[in-house]
Amino acid sequence: MKFLVYSEVTAATISSNLGLPEYSYYFVLRDFLPILRELGEVIVVDDPHSEVDAYYASAQEDGEQCVFLSFSPPHKTPVGLRCPTLPVFAWEFDTVPTEHWLDEVNQDWRNVLRACGAGITHSELTVQAVKRVLGDDFPILSVPSPVWDKFSTLRDNSSHFPGNFLIRISSGIVLDTHDVALEPYMPGLDAVAKAVANARAPFKAETDSVEKAPLAESAPVESSLRITRRYLGAWYLQVLRGLLPWLPGRRRKITTVVSSATLITVELESEQESQHLEPRNQVEPYSLPKQGVKPSATEWVPAPCHFELTGVVFTTLFNPYDGRKNWVDMLTAFCAAFRENPDATLVFKLGHREYQAALNGMLMCIARLPKFECRVLLVHGYLEKAEFDNLIAASTFVVNASHGEGQCLPLMELMSCGKPAIAPRNSAMLDYIDDEVAFVVDSWLDATAWPHDPRLAYRTCRHQINWSSLVDQYQAAYRCFKDNPERYQEMSAAAVRRMRDHCSQAVAKTRLQQFLNIEDVSS
């Protein structure tokens, strides 16, 4: 059997694409490779349209079976190839797209899945969602990413009971609320004012240059002009740009006269310059910083750093611009639950190349909270395997408060290492979260849109977290670890067993063999 595999993000580009749309598909592909290599020959392709059918023709000449596994959502899966094609995709909603937009019929997933004839996903929720629109006999398989086995050494060298660890980052940023350097952001009488002043600091240079410009008006008029210019720019970005019907490929200029001394010229370029229209990704920030911008004195610059973890450590890993991850609830509920517990620590391990706005937004949120004694760590930077293992080993619990998950690799990985979870039981987490392995957070259904639908039409539901329940489960987990270590270790062992049965290589291999009707060539 020959497997042709593809992910838009590759090993060569993952570092520069961290946090961008579909970046996690690379990690899923990477985790599937050992199994696929046991079942046959694996070829990683860079350009499916130019490579796949050539490999398929060669396999046919040799009398060999060949299948193309595209690790991508269905609307980005190549169709029309001669080689049998299967999308391998994650999805966190109970309905799949059954409409198309922007004149792209493949946005209707039914068209792609029918053309492929089958599909592979990572949760039973998605299996049922597909079967509801394509029939109970449509061949679609749930195979979670097989992450359990790669932590065998860590499990063997640890009793799953957390300890004290020093974690080093060769190039990163660590912001610690127990560090006096963060005093301007910490809760207090003037914390918000200080935080706002720091947030505005990058604009100080521009403001100073305007103030020094030779204008005929007096100082009050200068201030009014600056305010007017700022609001005109914001009005254009947030209101006007989305309403103007510019033709594809055309540039226009608008010049606004604010006063005899000030002209504002805005060059507009159509966002419809290509025939293939891709809607703005809803999990990305509205405007990312331009590459190559020199950091100001108030920005955080990655450097060698370290941090020590002690006490009861709650860890979560996520893309801070992914609104589904719901970091505000995780943060505020933690600080409410442990306002008088200095030995409780929440670690936010962030994954995105553009970190400045995320760090600043989180610190602004912290500044608005009532005073708390617990510790919050904001960590940006790549952790080498040994340091990532130390982070896991030091963690007492793994936390998830998202509105929905297609499978949630970080949650699965830390649970595979024996870390009980604080998480809701919904979406893909229905397959492995319950009271035996987690402190379950209540949630309820809330109408929403498919994340890549530019119309933002309500066609599905997300899961809204019960904030009070999250606070309660934080506290219940803390009491369990402090007062009932026997139960904690039982939950730890149960988590390891649960993930072995859910996301081990043996489980994934058996399911793929049966689904694809292939023999094991490794024996």
C-alpha positions as a printed Julia matrix, in Angstrom:
523×3 Matrix{Float64}:
   0.0    0.0     0.0
   1.32   3.43   -0.92
   0.2    6.47    1.09
   0.54   9.92   -0.4
   0.15  12.5     2.38
  -0.16  16.27    2.3
  -0.52  19.2     4.69
  -0.48  22.83    3.61
   1.87  23.6     6.51
   5.06  21.55    6.43
   8.04  20.89    8.67
   9.9   23.64    6.81
   7.17  26.25    7.32
   5.65  25.37   10.71
   7.84  27.81   12.66
   6.69  30.76   10.53
   3.05  29.6    10.4
   2.52  28.8    14.06
  -0.99  29.86   15.03
  -2.19  30.54   11.49
  -5.22  28.76    9.97
  -4.87  24.97    9.74
  -1.37  24.97   11.26
  -2.35  22.11   13.59
  -2.91  19.81   10.61
   0.86  19.5    10.34
   1.04  18.09   13.88
  -1.77  15.65   13.11
   0.04  14.45    9.98
   3.27  14.09   11.95
   1.53  11.92   14.55
   0.0    9.66   11.89
   3.26   9.03   10.02
   4.6    6.18   12.23
   1.38   4.19   11.77
   1.17   4.78    8.04
   4.79   3.64    7.67
   3.88   0.39    9.4
   1.02  -0.11    6.95
   2.86   0.77    3.76
   5.14   3.2     1.95
   4.62   6.89    2.76
   5.4    9.74    0.37
   4.96  13.34    1.51
   3.88  15.56   -1.39
   4.29  19.32   -1.63
   1.99  20.02   -4.59
  -0.93  17.56   -4.85
  -2.07  18.75   -8.28
   1.3   18.1    -9.92
   2.54  15.1    -7.91
  -0.3   12.86   -6.74
  -1.52  11.45  -10.04
   2.05  10.81  -11.22
   2.71   8.69   -8.12
  -0.66   7.0    -8.59
   0.11   6.08  -12.2
   3.45   4.61  -11.12
   1.74   2.56   -8.4
  -0.81   1.21  -10.86
   1.94   0.09  -13.19
   3.46  -1.84  -10.28
   0.1   -3.32   -9.34
   0.16  -1.5    -5.99
  -2.71   0.14   -4.11
  -2.35   3.88   -3.64
  -4.4    6.44   -1.67
  -3.96  10.16   -1.13
  -4.59  11.41    2.43
  -5.08  15.19    2.47
  -4.71  16.51    6.01
  -6.95  19.51    5.46
 -10.59  20.57    5.86
 -12.83  19.33    3.04
 -13.16  22.72    1.35
  -9.36  22.79    0.97
  -9.03  19.17   -0.11
  -8.0   18.71   -3.78
 -10.73  17.02   -5.83
 -10.77  15.73   -9.39
  -7.57  13.71   -9.06
  -7.36  10.21  -10.51
  -5.89   8.92   -7.25
  -8.44   7.98   -4.55
  -8.49  10.93   -2.15
  -9.55  11.08    1.5
  -9.7   14.27    3.58
  -8.42  13.86    7.13
 -10.01  16.7     9.07
 -11.04  18.02   12.47
 -14.4   19.63   13.18
 -15.98  20.82   16.42
 -19.61  21.4    15.43
 -22.63  19.13   15.19
 -23.46  20.33   11.66
 -21.17  20.42    8.63
 -21.37  23.11    5.91
 -24.2   22.28    3.51
 -24.18  25.62    1.66
 -21.64  27.31   -0.56
 -20.57  30.93   -0.91
 -18.22  33.09   -2.97
 -19.09  30.92   -6.0
 -17.06  28.07   -4.51
 -19.16  24.91   -4.55
 -16.57  23.06   -2.45
 -17.54  25.19    0.54
 -20.48  22.79    0.65
 -18.71  19.84    2.22
 -21.22  17.39    0.83
 -19.84  18.01   -2.66
 -16.27  17.24   -1.6
 -17.1   14.21    0.52
 -19.29  12.72   -2.22
 -16.49  13.27   -4.75
 -13.99  11.57   -2.43
 -16.38   8.78   -1.48
 -15.15   8.61    2.14
 -13.46  10.62    4.85
 -11.49  10.42    8.09
 -12.07  12.63   11.09
 -11.19  12.63   14.79
 -14.45  12.44   16.74
 -17.74  10.57   16.78
 -19.54  13.93   16.83
 -18.25  14.69   13.33
 -19.0   11.17   12.12
 -22.64  11.62   13.09
 -22.79  15.14   11.61
 -21.59  13.81    8.24
 -23.92  10.82    8.29
 -26.9   13.08    8.95
 -26.4   14.83    5.61
 -24.92  11.99    3.53
 -26.68   8.95    4.97
 -25.87   6.33    7.57
 -24.03   4.21    5.03
 -21.52   6.92    4.06
 -18.03   5.59    4.93
 -16.44   7.97    7.42
 -14.11   6.97   10.24
 -13.12   8.59   13.53
  -9.41   8.17   14.32
  -7.99  10.56   16.93
  -4.39  11.62   16.49
  -2.26   8.82   18.0
  -0.35  10.85   20.59
  -0.35   8.45   23.53
   2.72   6.4    22.61
   5.15   9.27   22.21
   4.96  10.0    25.94
   5.88   6.49   27.06
   9.33   7.55   28.32
   7.88  10.42   30.31
   5.29   8.12   31.83
   7.91   5.48   32.69
  10.2    8.03   34.36
   7.49   9.7    36.4
   5.04   8.67   39.07
   2.6   11.22   37.59
   2.89  13.12   40.86
   3.97  16.7    40.1
   7.08  18.21   41.61
   9.23  21.33   41.33
  10.8   21.99   37.94
  12.93  24.7    36.37
  11.99  25.22   32.73
  14.3   27.06   30.36
  13.5   28.67   27.0
  16.34  29.48   24.62
  14.38  32.39   23.1
  11.07  33.43   24.57
   9.11  35.63   26.95
   7.82  34.82   30.43
   5.5   37.23   32.24
   4.91  36.26   35.87
   2.34  37.99   38.07
   4.56  37.21   41.08
   7.31  39.27   39.43
   7.57  42.88   40.65
   8.35  43.95   37.08
   4.67  43.46   36.28
   3.53  45.79   39.07
   2.02  48.33   36.62
  -0.35  45.62   35.38
  -1.3   44.13   38.73
  -4.65  44.87   40.38
  -4.66  48.03   42.46
  -6.11  51.5    42.65
  -4.3   52.8    39.58
  -3.47  49.5    37.84
  -5.81  50.07   34.9
  -4.5   53.59   34.32
  -0.92  52.32   34.31
  -1.8   49.44   32.0
  -3.55  51.76   29.57
  -0.56  54.1    29.58
   1.77  51.2    28.79
  -0.53  49.95   26.05
  -0.51  53.39   24.41
   3.26  53.76   24.64
   3.97  52.41   21.1
   1.95  55.31   19.72
   3.85  57.92   21.71
   6.49  58.48   19.03
   3.85  59.19   16.4
   2.03  61.55   18.76
   5.24  63.41   19.57
   6.01  63.88   15.87
   2.58  65.39   15.28
   2.94  67.7    18.28
   6.28  68.99   16.96
   4.92  69.65   13.45
   4.72  73.38   12.55
   0.98  74.05   12.47
  -0.67  77.41   12.51
  -3.37  76.33   14.96
  -3.01  76.53   18.7
  -2.44  73.51   20.95
  -6.14  72.77   21.52
  -6.76  72.75   17.76
  -3.8   70.42   17.25
  -5.28  67.98   19.74
  -8.63  68.07   17.97
  -6.96  67.41   14.63
  -5.12  64.4    15.97
  -8.3   63.0    17.46
 -10.22  63.62   14.22
  -7.55  61.89   12.15
  -7.49  58.89   14.46
 -11.26  58.5    14.39
 -11.39  58.9    10.61
  -8.88  56.07   10.28
 -10.79  53.84   12.68
 -14.08  54.66   10.92
 -12.62  53.69    7.59
 -11.17  50.4     8.89
 -14.24  49.31   10.81
 -17.12  50.68    8.73
 -16.32  52.15    5.34
 -13.87  49.56    3.99
 -16.43  46.76    4.25
 -19.13  48.77    2.45
 -17.33  50.26   -0.54
 -18.0   48.19   -3.71
 -14.54  48.42   -5.27
 -14.0   46.44   -8.42
 -11.38  43.65   -8.46
  -7.84  44.87   -8.95
  -8.68  48.57   -8.71
  -6.96  51.04   -6.43
  -8.69  54.23   -5.3
  -7.59  57.2    -3.28
  -9.67  59.25   -0.88
  -8.33  62.6     0.29
 -10.04  64.24    3.23
  -9.38  67.85    4.13
  -9.44  68.2     7.92
  -8.01  71.7     7.97
  -5.9   73.91    5.79
  -2.82  72.33    7.34
  -3.83  68.67    7.31
  -4.6   66.3     4.47
  -5.44  62.63    5.0
  -4.94  60.43    1.97
  -6.01  56.79    2.17
  -5.17  54.43   -0.67
  -7.75  51.7    -0.96
  -7.09  48.41   -2.66
  -9.77  45.9    -3.47
  -9.72  42.78   -1.32
 -11.07  40.91   -4.32
  -7.92  40.77   -6.43
  -7.96  37.07   -7.11
 -10.62  34.84   -8.51
 -10.31  32.54   -5.49
 -11.77  34.46   -2.57
 -10.76  33.4     0.9
 -12.75  34.94    3.77
 -10.92  36.49    6.68
 -10.16  33.87    9.3
 -12.32  34.55   12.32
  -9.75  33.33   14.84
  -7.06  35.75   13.67
  -6.68  39.27   15.1
  -8.22  42.0    12.93
  -4.86  43.54   12.13
  -1.55  41.79   12.74
   1.64  43.83   13.13
   3.66  44.23    9.96
   6.71  42.03    9.71
  10.02  43.73   10.24
   8.71  46.42   12.59
  11.41  47.33   15.08
  10.23  46.81   18.66
   9.91  49.88   20.82
  11.26  50.09   24.33
   7.9   48.99   25.74
   7.63  45.8    23.68
   8.75  42.38   24.84
  11.68  40.95   22.91
  12.34  37.18   23.03
  15.49  36.27   24.96
  16.84  33.34   26.98
  14.58  32.97   30.01
  13.37  30.47   32.56
  10.68  29.93   35.15
  10.16  27.6    38.1
   6.93  25.75   38.79
   5.88  24.7    42.27
   2.65  24.06   44.11
  -0.59  23.2    42.3
  -0.05  23.95   38.61
  -2.89  24.29   36.08
  -1.58  24.24   32.51
  -3.17  25.09   29.18
  -1.69  25.43   25.69
  -3.47  27.34   22.93
  -3.4   29.89   20.13
  -4.32  33.17   21.89
  -6.09  34.5    18.78
  -8.39  31.49   18.52
 -11.59  32.79   20.07
 -12.85  29.24   20.59
 -10.24  28.7    23.32
 -11.99  31.2    25.62
  -8.91  32.27   27.58
 -10.76  35.08   29.35
 -12.95  32.61   31.24
  -9.96  30.42   32.07
  -8.04  33.4    33.45
 -10.78  35.22   35.35
 -12.28  32.05   36.84
  -8.83  30.98   38.06
  -8.11  34.33   39.7
 -11.56  34.28   41.34
 -11.13  30.71   42.57
  -7.67  31.23   44.07
  -7.57  34.87   45.07
  -6.16  33.81   48.47
  -4.01  30.85   47.34
  -0.43  31.84   46.43
   0.49  28.19   45.77
  -1.97  27.93   42.83
  -0.42  28.65   39.43
  -2.01  28.98   35.99
   0.35  28.55   33.01
  -0.74  29.96   29.67
   1.61  28.42   27.07
   0.88  30.5    23.98
   1.34  29.39   20.39
   1.42  32.19   17.83
   4.16  34.05   16.02
   2.48  37.43   16.74
   2.56  37.54   20.52
   2.7   41.25   21.45
  -1.02  42.0    21.18
  -1.94  38.75   22.93
   0.36  39.39   25.9
  -0.78  42.96   26.21
  -4.46  41.98   26.05
  -4.02  39.39   28.77
  -2.19  41.84   31.02
  -4.92  44.41   30.46
  -7.45  41.8    31.57
  -5.39  41.0    34.67
  -5.18  44.7    35.56
  -8.96  44.92   35.74
  -9.35  42.03   38.18
  -9.71  42.31   41.95
  -6.5   41.72   43.87
  -5.42  38.06   43.93
  -2.63  36.04   45.53
  -2.47  33.21   42.98
   0.14  33.17   40.23
  -0.39  33.53   36.48
   2.39  32.79   33.98
   2.19  33.91   30.35
   4.77  31.95   28.36
   5.74  32.58   24.74
   8.53  30.67   23.01
   9.4   27.27   21.6
  10.07  24.59   24.2
  12.55  21.88   23.29
  11.34  18.36   24.01
  13.11  18.09   27.36
  11.7   21.41   28.53
   8.21  20.55   27.26
   8.44  17.29   29.2
   9.39  19.29   32.3
   6.35  21.52   31.82
   4.12  18.45   31.63
   5.79  16.79   34.6
   5.4   19.94   36.7
   1.72  20.28   35.81
  -0.92  19.06   38.23
  -3.92  19.52   35.94
  -4.59  20.4    32.3
  -7.29  23.0    31.67
  -9.73  23.49   28.78
 -12.61  25.96   28.68
 -13.18  26.12   24.93
 -16.45  26.57   23.05
 -15.74  23.39   21.09
 -12.91  21.09   20.01
 -12.19  19.0    16.94
 -10.05  16.79   19.21
  -7.71  19.1    21.25
  -4.17  17.78   20.98
  -2.77  19.54   24.11
  -5.57  18.13   26.27
  -5.02  14.63   24.89
  -1.25  14.89   25.31
  -1.24  15.97   28.95
  -3.93  13.45   29.85
  -1.77  10.78   28.17
   0.87  11.73   30.76
  -1.53  11.2    33.64
  -2.72  14.75   34.18
  -6.41  14.91   35.16
  -8.37  17.57   33.31
 -10.63  20.48   34.09
 -12.76  20.57   30.96
 -16.29  20.57   29.58
 -17.83  17.42   28.2
 -18.91  18.5    24.72
 -17.91  18.36   21.02
 -14.98  15.97   20.46
 -14.32  15.86   24.2
 -17.44  13.74   24.57
 -15.27  10.82   23.41
 -12.87  10.91   26.37
 -13.92  13.35   29.11
 -15.98  12.22   32.11
 -15.9   12.32   35.92
 -13.39   9.48   36.12
 -10.62  11.48   34.45
 -11.74  15.1    34.77
 -13.51  17.75   36.8
 -16.29  18.38   34.3
 -17.35  21.98   33.61
 -20.96  22.69   32.7
 -21.79  24.26   29.35
 -24.82  24.99   27.18
 -25.52  25.41   23.46
 -25.26  28.84   21.89
 -25.99  29.71   18.25
 -23.0   30.58   16.09
 -21.63  30.47   12.53
 -19.21  28.09   10.86
 -15.81  29.72   11.42
 -14.87  30.0     7.74
 -18.27  31.33    6.6
 -17.75  35.02    5.64
 -21.5   35.62    5.88
 -21.41  34.79    9.61
 -24.76  33.09    9.09
 -25.97  31.17   12.14
 -26.04  27.56   11.02
 -24.67  25.66   14.01
 -24.03  25.86   17.75
 -21.04  26.3    20.0
 -20.86  25.48   23.7
 -20.93  28.37   26.13
 -19.01  27.73   29.35
 -20.71  28.14   32.73
 -18.23  30.46   34.43
 -19.4   29.64   37.96
 -19.02  25.94   37.22
 -15.48  26.57   35.99
 -14.65  28.33   39.28
 -16.14  25.42   41.24
 -14.17  22.81   39.3
 -10.91  24.72   39.72
 -11.48  24.66   43.47
 -12.59  21.0    43.5
  -9.43  19.99   41.63
  -7.25  21.98   44.04
  -8.89  20.37   47.09
  -8.53  16.93   45.53
  -4.79  17.33   45.06
  -4.2   18.92   48.48
  -6.58  16.87   50.63
  -7.14  13.6    48.78
  -3.91  12.52   47.03
  -5.2    8.94   46.67
  -8.09  10.08   44.51
  -5.76  12.31   42.51
  -3.5    9.38   41.69
  -6.53   7.26   40.77
  -7.65   9.95   38.33
  -4.11  10.18   36.98
  -3.93   6.45   36.28
  -7.44   6.5    34.78
  -6.42   9.32   32.43
  -3.49   7.26   31.13
  -5.74   4.25   30.52
  -8.45   6.36   28.9
  -6.08   7.94   26.42
  -4.42   4.58   25.66
  -7.82   3.3    24.57
  -8.65   6.54   22.76
  -5.53   7.78   20.99
  -2.8    5.14   20.98
  -1.04   3.96   17.84
  -2.48   0.48   18.27
  -6.05   1.81   18.22
  -5.42   4.06   15.23
  -3.64   1.31   13.29
  -6.45  -1.2    13.8
  -9.12   1.27   12.73
  -7.22   2.32    9.61
  -6.52  -1.27    8.61
 -10.19  -2.18    8.84
 -11.4    0.99    7.13
  -8.95   0.85    4.23
  -9.0   -2.96    4.04
  -5.22  -3.28    4.04
  -2.78  -5.74    5.52
  -0.02  -4.98    7.99
   3.32  -5.07    6.14
   5.43  -4.48    9.27
   5.24  -8.06   10.57
